[in-house]
Amino acid sequence: MNLIDFFLEPLSYDFMVRALATTLIASIVCAVLSCWLVLIGWSLMGDAVSHAVLPGVVLAYIVGAPFALGAVIFGFLAVALIGAVRDTSRVKEDAAIGIVFTTLFALGLVLISVTPSQTDLNHIIFGNLLGVSWADLTQVIILGAITFTILVTKRRDFTLYAFDPTHAHAIGLNPKILGAALLGLLALTAVVALQAVGVILVVAMLIIPGATAYLLTDRFGRMLVIAPAISAACAVIGLYLSYYLDTASGGMVVLAQGAVFALVYLFSPRHGLIGTRVMSTRRRRALASAQ
């Protein structure tokens, strides 16, 4: 098999074309949002919201409503419950997050187990990338376009909120509204990524690209380019590997992202564990030779 056949053979199947389109959209949208989640320190919050949307998605399925509606409602409900537990008890925020998201996730599992359905709702948990229909892809495109457009259009406001909420308030922005908007976009993004990797692995797509880009550059504008570029490349690599190795597609996409993060963590010239030592050794040698 030559290189051209290697790339074109999977695309001869419609389900692979739909899977590739879904993965690329989900990975790019998740990667852009992940830059703010990493910068603000909302990694655990991203984990909480992405899991907490499960009962909302199941209830939306039961009543015939759009998945996005149920996800957004339960996303905000999770945040409200976390704040209530934190502010009205001695429990700290990290513990409140763990309590709320695991309870809501368990509620989603129970709802799935008692809901009669012609559709296997377990795909919401583990993803069903190769089973994406044209209707599913259309939903992913619409939600992905809405989320991506808002993130790009309001990127300056979100970035100012992430760096200095006090200054944002001083110039007339409302930090609470900006924070709520990011949480709403997080819930929508979770719905977009459900088709690709399921609820369990959504958090990986929401955190790994931003964390990887954060180790490669100190400029946020570059992070917004590097993160989706890496995520899109990992989406293609993971999907092709899953095709030829006959493995789980969503899992391979996340594994590809994890492998890239490991390489960057070790060899990044700026912040890599080995890369920084190599650079410092070269500088010392250069100074020694100059003397």
HELIX and SHEET records of a PDB file:
HELIX    1   1 LEU A    3  LEU A    8  1                                   6    
HELIX    2   2 PRO A   10  SER A   12  5                                   3    
HELIX    3   3 ASP A   14  ILE A   40  1                                  27    
HELIX    4   4 SER A   43  VAL A   63  1                                  21    
HELIX    5   5 PHE A   67  ASP A   87  1                                  21    
HELIX    6   6 GLU A   93  VAL A  114  1                                  22    
HELIX    7   7 ASN A  122  PHE A  126  1                                   5    
HELIX    8   8 LEU A  129  GLY A  131  5                                   3    
HELIX    9   9 TRP A  134  THR A  153  1                                  20    
HELIX   10  10 ARG A  155  PHE A  163  1                                   9    
HELIX   11  11 PRO A  165  ALA A  170  1                                   6    
HELIX   12  12 PRO A  175  LEU A  216  1                                  42    
HELIX   13  13 PHE A  220  LEU A  245  1                                  26    
HELIX   14  14 SER A  249  PHE A  267  1                                  19    
HELIX   15  15 GLY A  275  ALA A  290  1                                  16    
END                                                                             
